[in-house]
């Protein structure tokens, strides 16, 4: 994974965490809504894992986040 990719995943994770907190959701509550383990939510928020497209779409739908974009 390139350094640019790492920075992108860290930024996505920051947005996920901030939105989750604004909505007063715990990691456990978000994980339950998504059907995943709370430790996986933590890893996503820290940008530690490359998320699947289905996970990404589910997160962004549940949290009502705008889909980020970058130039290729």
N, C-alpha and C positions, 0 to 999 in steps of 0.2 A: 504494500500500500504506500502510495506516495505521501510526502509531507502535506501536500495540498489536500489529499483525501483525509488524512488524520485531522487536519484543521476543520474540514467540513463536518466530519462526524462529531467533533467536539462542539461545534457551533449548533448542530442539530440537537445534540444532547442538552445543551444549555437552554435552548428554546423549549424543549420538552419539559425539563425540570421546572422552568419558570411558569409555564402554562399550567402544569399540574398543581403547583403551589398556589397560583392565583385562583384556581378552582377548588382549593382546599381539599385536594385528593392526596391521600398517602400513596406511597409506592405500592403498598399492598392492595389498596383499593383499585388503582389503575391496573395492576397486574391481574386482579380478579376479573375486571371488565374485559381485558384482552385475552384471558385464558393462558397467561404465561406466569412464570415464577417471578416473585418480587426481586430476586437477585439479578434477573435479566433486565428488569427495568432500570436498576442501578447501573448496570454495565452500559445500557443504551444512553442513559443520562450523562455518563462519564465519557462517552465516545469510545468505549473500549472494544466494541464489537461492530461488525459490518452487518447492519440489519437487512433482513429480507424485505423485498418490496411489499409483501402483504403486511408485514409488521409495521412498516413505515406508513402505509395507507391507513391502517387501523388506528395507529397513534394519532396521526394528523386529523383523522375524522373525529375520533373521540375528544380530542383536545381543541378542535376547531382552529387548527393552525393553518396559515397559508403555506402552500407548497413552495419551498425555496428553489432557487434556480441559480445556475452559474454558467458562464460561457465555457465552451469546450475548446 
